[in-house]
Amino acid sequence: MSDAKDQTIQLLRACQKLEGPAAEALLSHLYAELKAVASRQLRGELPGHEWQTTDVVHETFLKLMDQAQINCTDRAHFLALAATAMRRLLVDHARHRNRAKRGGDRHRVDLLLNHIPAAGSDQKVDIVTLDEGLNKLAQLSERQAQIVEMRYFAGMTIDETAAALEVSPRTVKGDWRLARAWLKRFLDGT
């Protein structure tokens, strides 16, 4: 195991409750990776979003710190939790913004069957509509919804996602394909 992985696991164990010096050390240790996750998520936002990557990282970390306890086994698990918290933060922000506009300027975007738009692509997705779809998908298959969060929002690889969910990479590939098809159909219908 590499020194960075060892350090991450030690930091995660040291701050089961995300507070104090251990939490600051964990944030400092994973800051670049959290910033990359936030950057990927912000690239998918509709034009006019006023948040910066640093804002999202700090707000997410504060949100995670507010939890009574956090039980992470490794870096991938923590990044998956952070990606979920970032998604919820951005969805809450978008809902607030859209509520102020009474529905706002939602844009419908078709997802291609073979992929959800890559984080770096020019294709934009309405985060509120995507969140609605993920919530409905989670009712049908919690694991498929988690896979979308990890792959799309956290930018995790098939192998990292499989390790975080403790399933085989083949299972992740199959669920990823089904989840994308389901989300495409959902987004086409909204």
C-alpha positions in Angstrom: 0.0 0.0 0.0 1.4 3.4 -0.9 2.3 6.1 1.7 -0.6 8.3 0.5 -3.1 5.6 0.9 -1.7 4.7 4.4 -1.9 8.4 5.4 -5.5 8.7 4.1 -6.6 5.6 6.0 -4.9 6.8 9.2 -6.5 10.2 8.9 -10.0 8.7 8.3 -9.6 6.6 11.4 -8.4 9.6 13.4 -11.4 11.6 12.6 -14.4 9.3 12.9 -16.0 12.5 14.0 -14.9 15.1 11.6 -13.7 17.7 14.0 -10.5 19.3 15.2 -7.0 18.8 13.9 -7.7 15.4 12.4 -10.4 16.9 10.2 -8.2 19.8 9.1 -5.4 17.3 8.3 -7.9 15.2 6.3 -9.1 18.2 4.3 -5.6 19.3 3.6 -4.6 15.8 2.5 -7.5 15.3 0.2 -8.0 18.9 -0.9 -6.7 18.5 -4.4 -8.9 15.5 -5.0 -12.0 17.2 -3.5 -11.3 20.2 -5.7 -11.1 18.0 -8.8 -14.5 16.4 -7.9 -16.0 19.8 -7.3 -14.6 21.1 -10.6 -16.1 18.2 -12.5 -19.5 18.8 -10.9 -19.4 22.6 -11.6 -18.5 22.0 -15.3 -21.9 20.3 -15.6 -23.8 23.2 -14.2 -25.9 25.5 -16.3 -24.5 28.9 -17.3 -24.8 31.6 -14.6 -23.8 29.4 -11.6 -22.0 31.7 -9.2 -20.2 29.2 -7.0 -16.5 28.6 -7.3 -14.7 25.2 -6.8 -13.3 26.3 -3.5 -16.7 27.3 -2.2 -18.1 23.9 -3.1 -15.2 22.0 -1.4 -15.5 24.1 1.8 -19.3 23.9 2.0 -19.2 20.2 1.4 -16.6 19.6 4.0 -18.6 21.7 6.5 -21.7 19.6 5.6 -19.8 16.4 6.2 -18.5 17.8 9.5 -22.0 18.4 10.7 -22.7 14.7 10.5 -22.6 13.0 13.9 -20.1 10.4 12.7 -18.5 9.3 9.5 -17.4 5.8 8.8 -15.1 5.5 5.8 -12.9 2.6 5.1 -10.7 4.3 2.5 -10.1 7.2 0.2 -12.6 6.1 -2.5 -15.3 5.7 0.1 -14.7 9.1 1.5 -14.6 10.7 -2.0 -17.9 9.0 -2.8 -19.5 10.4 0.3 -18.1 13.9 -0.6 -19.4 13.6 -4.1 -22.9 12.8 -2.8 -22.7 15.7 -0.4 -21.5 18.0 -3.3 -24.4 16.9 -5.5 -26.9 17.5 -2.7 -25.4 20.9 -2.0 -25.6 21.9 -5.7 -29.1 20.5 -6.1 -30.3 22.5 -3.0 -28.7 25.6 -4.4 -30.3 25.1 -7.8 -33.7 24.4 -6.3 -33.4 27.6 -4.3 -32.4 29.5 -7.4 -35.2 28.0 -9.5 -37.7 28.5 -6.7 -36.9 32.2 -6.8 -37.5 32.2 -10.6 -40.7 30.1 -10.3 -39.3 27.2 -12.3 -36.4 29.1 -13.7 -34.7 28.5 -17.0 -34.5 24.8 -16.9 -33.0 23.4 -20.1 -33.7 19.9 -21.2 -30.7 18.0 -22.4 -30.8 14.6 -24.0 -28.3 12.1 -22.7 -26.8 9.8 -25.2 -27.5 6.1 -24.5 -23.9 5.2 -24.3 -22.8 7.9 -21.9 -23.9 10.5 -19.4 -22.0 13.7 -20.6 -18.5 13.5 -19.5 -17.5 16.0 -16.8 -15.4 17.9 -19.3 -17.9 18.0 -22.1 -19.7 21.1 -23.3 -23.1 19.3 -22.8 -24.9 20.7 -19.7 -27.4 18.9 -17.5 -30.1 20.5 -15.3 -28.9 19.3 -11.9 -32.3 19.4 -10.4 -33.8 17.2 -13.1 -30.9 14.8 -12.9 -31.3 14.7 -9.1 -35.0 13.9 -9.5 -34.1 11.1 -11.9 -31.4 9.7 -9.5 -33.9 9.7 -6.6 -36.4 7.8 -8.7 -33.7 5.4 -9.9 -32.6 4.9 -6.2 -36.2 3.7 -5.5 -35.7 1.0 -8.2 -32.1 0.3 -7.6 -30.1 1.9 -4.9 -26.8 0.4 -6.2 -27.4 1.8 -9.7 -28.0 5.3 -8.3 -24.8 5.0 -6.2 -22.9 4.0 -9.3 -24.1 7.0 -11.1 -23.0 9.2 -8.2 -19.6 7.7 -8.0 -18.9 7.5 -11.8 -20.5 10.8 -12.9 -20.2 13.0 -9.9 -17.0 11.8 -8.3 -15.3 10.7 -11.5 -14.4 7.3 -10.0 -13.2 4.5 -12.3 -15.1 1.2 -12.7 -12.6 -0.5 -10.4 -12.7 2.3 -7.7 -16.5 2.1 -7.8 -16.5 -1.7 -7.5 -14.1 -1.5 -4.5 -16.2 1.2 -2.8 -19.4 -0.8 -3.2 -17.7 -4.2 -2.7 -19.0 -5.7 -5.9 -17.3 -6.9 -9.1 -16.2 -4.5 -11.9 -18.5 -6.5 -14.2 -21.5 -5.8 -11.9 -20.6 -2.1 -12.0 -20.3 -2.1 -15.8 -23.7 -3.7 -16.2 -25.4 -1.5 -13.6 -23.8 1.6 -15.1 -25.1 0.7 -18.6 -28.7 0.1 -17.2 -28.6 3.3 -15.1 -27.6 5.4 -18.0 -30.4 4.0 -20.2 -32.9 4.5 -17.4 -31.8 8.1 -16.9 -31.9 8.8 -20.6 -35.5 7.6 -20.7 -36.3 9.7 -17.6 -34.7 12.8 -18.9 -36.3 12.4 -22.4 -39.7 12.3 -20.7 -39.3 15.4 -18.5 
